[in-house]
Amino acid sequence: MRNDIEKVLISSEEISKRIEEIGKQISRDYEGKDLLMVSVLKGSFIFMSDLVRSVDIPLEVDFMMVSSYVGQVSSGAVKIVKDLDIPLENKDILIVEDILDSGRTLEYISSVLRVRNPNSIKICTLLDKPSRRIANIKADYIGFEVPDEFVVGYGLDFNEKYRNLKYIGLLKPEIYN
Protein backbone atom coordinates (compact mmCIF):
# COMPACT_ATOMS: atom_id res chain seq x y z
CA MET A 1 0.00 0.00 0.00
CA ARG A 2 2.74 2.48 0.85
CA ASN A 3 4.22 1.90 -2.60
CA ASP A 4 1.03 3.42 -4.02
CA ILE A 5 1.66 6.74 -2.26
CA GLU A 6 3.65 9.35 -4.16
CA LYS A 7 4.34 11.40 -1.03
CA VAL A 8 3.01 12.19 2.42
CA LEU A 9 1.21 15.51 2.22
CA ILE A 10 0.14 15.87 5.88
CA SER A 11 1.67 13.78 8.67
CA SER A 12 -0.31 12.12 11.44
CA GLU A 13 1.34 14.50 13.94
CA GLU A 14 0.21 17.54 11.95
CA ILE A 15 -3.32 16.14 11.73
CA SER A 16 -3.50 15.49 15.50
CA LYS A 17 -2.23 18.96 16.35
CA ARG A 18 -4.70 20.67 14.00
CA ILE A 19 -7.65 18.63 15.26
CA GLU A 20 -6.87 19.66 18.84
CA GLU A 21 -6.87 23.31 17.73
CA ILE A 22 -10.19 22.93 15.91
CA GLY A 23 -11.70 21.09 18.88
CA LYS A 24 -10.78 23.93 21.23
CA GLN A 25 -12.32 26.47 18.84
CA ILE A 26 -15.52 24.45 18.51
CA SER A 27 -15.71 24.16 22.32
CA ARG A 28 -15.49 27.95 22.63
CA ASP A 29 -17.91 28.67 19.79
CA TYR A 30 -20.60 26.22 20.94
CA GLU A 31 -20.37 26.77 24.71
CA GLY A 32 -23.94 26.76 26.10
CA LYS A 33 -25.46 25.57 22.80
CA ASP A 34 -27.16 22.31 21.88
CA LEU A 35 -24.44 20.94 19.59
CA LEU A 36 -25.10 18.04 17.24
CA MET A 37 -22.09 16.91 15.24
CA VAL A 38 -23.07 15.11 12.03
CA SER A 39 -20.50 12.85 10.42
CA VAL A 40 -20.79 12.39 6.68
CA LEU A 41 -19.91 8.74 6.15
CA LYS A 42 -17.74 7.02 5.22
CA GLY A 43 -14.87 9.41 4.70
CA SER A 44 -15.20 11.50 7.85
CA PHE A 45 -15.50 8.73 10.44
CA ILE A 46 -11.85 8.82 11.54
CA PHE A 47 -11.73 12.63 11.60
CA MET A 48 -15.05 12.74 13.47
CA SER A 49 -13.84 10.25 16.06
CA ASP A 50 -10.74 12.28 16.86
CA LEU A 51 -12.59 15.59 16.64
CA VAL A 52 -15.36 14.74 19.13
CA ARG A 53 -12.72 13.63 21.64
CA SER A 54 -11.03 17.04 21.35
CA VAL A 55 -14.27 18.93 22.08
CA ASP A 56 -14.83 19.42 25.81
CA ILE A 57 -18.48 20.52 25.94
CA PRO A 58 -21.63 18.37 25.88
CA LEU A 59 -22.59 17.25 22.38
CA GLU A 60 -24.56 14.69 20.45
CA VAL A 61 -23.36 12.70 17.46
CA ASP A 62 -25.23 11.34 14.46
CA PHE A 63 -24.28 9.93 11.09
CA MET A 64 -25.43 10.52 7.56
CA MET A 65 -24.34 8.69 4.44
CA VAL A 66 -24.62 10.17 0.99
CA SER A 67 -23.41 8.97 -2.35
CA SER A 68 -22.13 11.06 -5.23
CA TYR A 69 -18.83 9.49 -6.28
CA VAL A 70 -18.04 6.67 -8.66
CA GLY A 71 -14.31 5.91 -8.42
CA GLN A 72 -12.51 9.24 -8.40
CA VAL A 73 -15.20 11.31 -10.14
CA SER A 74 -18.27 12.97 -8.65
CA SER A 75 -21.41 11.99 -10.53
CA GLY A 76 -22.99 15.34 -9.66
CA ALA A 77 -26.12 13.64 -8.32
CA VAL A 78 -26.27 13.37 -4.54
CA LYS A 79 -28.35 10.68 -2.89
CA ILE A 80 -29.02 10.12 0.83
CA VAL A 81 -28.18 6.52 1.69
CA LYS A 82 -28.53 6.83 5.50
CA ASP A 83 -30.38 9.73 7.09
CA LEU A 84 -30.03 11.14 10.60
CA ASP A 85 -31.81 9.55 13.56
CA ILE A 86 -31.90 12.61 15.84
CA PRO A 87 -34.47 15.41 15.29
CA LEU A 88 -32.71 18.68 14.36
CA GLU A 89 -35.19 21.27 15.57
CA ASN A 90 -33.50 23.88 17.82
CA LYS A 91 -30.09 22.17 17.60
CA ASP A 92 -26.85 23.72 16.43
CA ILE A 93 -25.60 21.46 13.66
CA LEU A 94 -21.95 21.01 12.79
CA ILE A 95 -21.53 18.91 9.65
CA VAL A 96 -18.18 17.09 9.75
CA GLU A 97 -16.75 16.15 6.37
CA ASP A 98 -13.47 14.65 5.21
CA ILE A 99 -12.95 16.90 2.19
CA LEU A 100 -14.71 19.91 0.70
CA ASP A 101 -14.11 19.55 -3.02
CA SER A 102 -16.74 20.67 -5.55
CA GLY A 103 -19.07 21.52 -2.66
CA ARG A 104 -22.10 19.90 -4.29
CA THR A 105 -22.51 17.26 -1.58
CA LEU A 106 -22.27 19.71 1.31
CA GLU A 107 -24.54 22.19 -0.44
CA TYR A 108 -27.14 19.44 -0.84
CA ILE A 109 -26.80 18.17 2.74
CA SER A 110 -27.05 21.71 4.13
CA SER A 111 -30.23 22.39 2.16
CA VAL A 112 -31.81 19.10 3.30
CA LEU A 113 -30.96 19.78 6.96
CA ARG A 114 -31.98 23.46 6.86
CA VAL A 115 -35.67 22.59 6.34
CA ARG A 116 -35.62 20.60 9.60
CA ASN A 117 -35.43 23.86 11.62
CA PRO A 118 -32.05 23.73 13.39
CA ASN A 119 -30.80 26.88 15.12
CA SER A 120 -27.70 26.90 12.93
CA ILE A 121 -25.72 24.83 10.45
CA LYS A 122 -21.95 25.09 10.11
CA ILE A 123 -19.38 22.97 8.33
CA CYS A 124 -16.12 21.51 9.56
CA THR A 125 -13.87 19.84 7.01
CA LEU A 126 -10.52 18.16 7.46
CA LEU A 127 -9.41 19.10 3.95
CA ASP A 128 -10.43 21.99 1.72
CA LYS A 129 -9.73 21.91 -2.01
CA PRO A 130 -10.98 25.36 -3.12
CA SER A 131 -9.58 25.05 -6.63
CA ARG A 132 -12.32 22.49 -7.42
CA ARG A 133 -15.26 24.43 -5.91
CA ILE A 134 -18.38 24.59 -8.04
CA ALA A 135 -21.03 25.22 -5.38
CA ASN A 136 -21.20 28.47 -3.44
CA ILE A 137 -20.27 26.98 -0.07
CA LYS A 138 -17.47 27.50 2.44
CA ALA A 139 -16.41 25.65 5.57
CA ASP A 140 -16.44 27.37 8.95
CA TYR A 141 -13.63 25.17 10.30
CA ILE A 142 -10.85 23.92 8.05
CA GLY A 143 -8.07 21.53 8.91
CA PHE A 144 -5.85 21.97 5.87
CA GLU A 145 -6.05 23.38 2.38
CA VAL A 146 -4.84 20.89 -0.22
CA PRO A 147 -3.87 21.16 -3.89
CA ASP A 148 -5.94 19.71 -6.73
CA GLU A 149 -4.39 16.26 -6.48
CA PHE A 150 -5.80 12.87 -5.51
CA VAL A 151 -5.43 12.56 -1.73
CA VAL A 152 -6.06 9.46 0.38
CA GLY A 153 -5.64 8.39 3.98
CA TYR A 154 -7.10 9.25 7.35
CA GLY A 155 -10.56 8.21 6.15
CA LEU A 156 -10.26 9.31 2.53
CA ASP A 157 -10.31 6.47 0.04
CA PHE A 158 -9.89 5.38 -3.51
CA ASN A 159 -12.34 2.56 -4.27
CA GLU A 160 -12.70 1.90 -0.50
CA LYS A 161 -8.95 1.45 0.06
CA TYR A 162 -6.35 3.63 1.85
CA ARG A 163 -8.77 4.92 4.55
CA ASN A 164 -6.58 3.31 7.22
CA LEU A 165 -3.47 5.38 6.49
CA LYS A 166 -2.53 7.52 9.50
CA TYR A 167 -1.57 10.43 7.23
CA ILE A 168 -2.85 12.20 4.13
CA GLY A 169 -0.91 11.15 1.07
CA LEU A 170 -0.92 11.78 -2.65
CA LEU A 171 -1.94 8.68 -4.57
CA LYS A 172 0.29 7.86 -7.51
CA PRO A 173 -1.54 8.64 -10.79
CA GLU A 174 -0.91 5.18 -12.20
CA ILE A 175 -3.10 3.76 -9.41
CA TYR A 176 -6.24 5.70 -10.36
CA ASN A 177 -5.73 6.22 -14.11
N, C-alpha and C positions, 0 to 999 in steps of 0.2 A: 504494500500500500504506500509506503513512504517513497518508493521509486516513482510513484505517479504524481508526486508533488514537485512542482518546479522550484518553489521556494516558500519559506515560512513568511507570511506577511505580518501576522500579529501573534506574538508568543503567548503562551498560557499565563505567564506572569503579568504581561501587559493587560490581558483580558481581565484577570482577577482584580488588579488594581483599579481599572476603570469601572468595573461593576460595583466595587465598594463605593467609589465616588458617586455613581449614579444612585445607588441605594440610599446614601446619606441625603442627597438632594430630594429624592422622592419622599423620604421620611419627613423632611422639613416642609415640603410643598403640600403634603397631604395630612399633616398633623390636624387632628380633630375632625377629619372627614371620613366618610364611609367608603373606603377604597376597595375596589374590586379589580384585581389584576387578571387580565384575560390573555392567556397564552394561545397564540396561533400555531396550531400543530401542523406538521411535526417539527419543523425547523427550529422553533423557539424553545423547545422543552428543556434543553440544557441551560440556555441563557436564563430562562424563567426560574429554574430551580435555584441557580446561584443568586439571581437577583432578589427573589423573595426572602432569602436568608440574609441578605444585606440590608433589608428594610426593617426598621425597629419600631414600627407602629402596627396596631391591629389592622389586618387586611383579610380579604377573602380572595380565593383563587378559583378560576373556572377555565375551561378549555373549549376552543372552537377549532374546527378543522375545515379548511376550504381547499379547493382544488382549482388551479389555473395553469399549472405547468405540465408539459409533456417533455421529458428529457431536460434539456437546457433552455427551452423556449417557452415563454408564456403564451398560452392559447388566446389570451385576451378575455375569455369568458370565465367568470368566477362563479363557483358553485359551492354552497354550504354543504359539507359532508356530515359534520357534527355541530350542532348548535349548542348554545349555552344552557345550563340547567338552572342558574340563579336568575331571578327577576332583576331587572336593571333599574327600575324606577327609584329615583332619589339617590342613586349610587354615583360615586365618582369613578369612572372607568378609565383604566390605563391598559391599553392594548399593547401587548409585548410581542414583538416580531423579531425574527432573526435578521432579515435584510429588507430594507426599503429600496426597491429597484425602480420599476416603472411607476409604482404607486397605485396601480389599478386595484390590486387586492385590498390594500388598506383603505382606499377610497370607498370601495364597495362595502367592506366590513363596517366602516364608520357610519355610512348611510343607513345600513340595516340596524345598527345598534341605536342610532340617534332617535328613531321612531319609537323606541321603548322607554323614552322619558328619563334617561339618566340626568344627574346634575351636570356632569361634564364628561367629555371624552378627550383623552390625550393619548399620544403614541410614544412608545419607547422602543427603539430599535438598536440592536447590537451593531449592525452595519448600515451605513447609508451610502448609496451609489447614485448621487445626484445627476451624474452625466446621462443616466438612462431614464430620468423622470419624464413621464408622459402626463400623469394626473397632477392636478393642482393640490398637492398634499405635502406637508412637512412634518417631521417628527419633533416632539417636544424634548425628548431625551435621546441623545445619540452617543453610542459607544465609540465608533470609529468611522471615518469616511474612507471609502475604498475606491480604487480605480475601476474602470470598466473592464474587468478581467473576471474569469471564472473562479470564484472562491469556494472553498469547501472547508469543513471541519467545524468543531464546536457546535454541532447541530445541523449545519448546512451540508447538503448532500449533492451527489450526482447519481441519479438512478438508485437512490436509497443507500448508497455507500458513502463512506468518509465522515459520517456524522460523529463518529467516536474519536476523531482526532482532537487532541487537547488544545490545539492552536488553529488559527485561520491560515490556510495555505492556498497558493495558486495552483490549480490543477493543470497539468501539462496538456497543451492543446491536442496532442495525438490521442489522449484518452477520450475526449468528448467529440472530436471531429470524425 
